[in-house]
């Protein structure tokens, strides 16, 4: 910008000298040079501070490495490179058979577990029936024992001999005690059967709950054999082919997905002019890819941090002289283009020049606009490397 300003002033002086036929001598040249120094310096200072300019504008975009959740052999890659995709479109498919087999196994195991639950219910019913039978047998043996014992006591009280011998009474008593023990055993078995049947996690048998979770995980892994687009966008440089192996390794993505929804234009401004960059300020953008064209824009956001000041946990102390902290750094501002750019080829990553116009010394903004347009016209002049 400063070079263009000096060249413009030099051309203006040359025209003045020729037009008015001013003699060229040490006084006229000194006046022109000194005048140029003061005029250009004043304009540059006013313009640089009040109407900031950045040659470090760029369109940024987000890219996502495509890493499959499950591993296996690729059987199909239907995606076309650089073709627009919608969220959910298929990128590639992994052989689903191993995961289908695992899913079928989990379904069979779950069905078996549910059948086992029914068997536990039947075992509980049988145990309860056994308790009922044991209690009935105990009651009968108790009645028989009490009958034998009462008969002997009645006979003794009336002065007659015992109706039943002591051995018979003891036998009845032994039968009763045995049946009482059988009742305790039946009750313990019924309690065990009830515990096995009624033990639950959130209302579900533990084995059934575990197998249902394993079945859901197997279904999830089977679904992940079809890898889909995470959002609207496209994939570029597709080298994946059927027959290759795809594994869920973070360091080995198989594709790069370009998100078409998060493109933004950002420009870096030096800290000296930071106080003049405000959200909503008028701006203009000149892309190197579109020579001679100026796009109307505005400041959408000023990023409140700089990379040189970030801190992360680590095992080393802060070094102010570290290479990444030596430069003072620049502030990023997000620029919103107000014109439709669909008619222009502006791929992500293209560079741009950005000028911001504030309400301070707004008359000087005219000079900044002229210089930006001259710089844009100069984009027509280039040499191929």
Secondary structure, DSSP 4 states (H G I P E B T S, - for coil): -HHHHHHHHHHHHHHHHHHTT---SHHHHHHHHHHHHHHHHHHHHHHHHHS-EEEEEEEE--EEEE--SS-EEEEE----TT--B-TT-EEEEE--HHHHHHHHHHHHHHHHHHHHHHHHHHHHHHHHHHHHHHHHHHHHHHHHHHHHHHHHHHHHHTTPPPSS-HHHHHHHHHHHHHHHHHHHHHHHHHHHHHHHHH-EETTEEHHHHHHHHHHHHHHHHHHTTEEE-SSSEEEES----TT-EE---TT--SEEEEESS--EEEEEEEGGGGGG--TT-EEEEEETTSTT--EEEEEEEE-S--GGG-----SS---TTSHHHHS--EEEEEEEE-S--TTS---TT-EEEEEEE-STTGGGHHHHHHHHHHHHHGGG-----
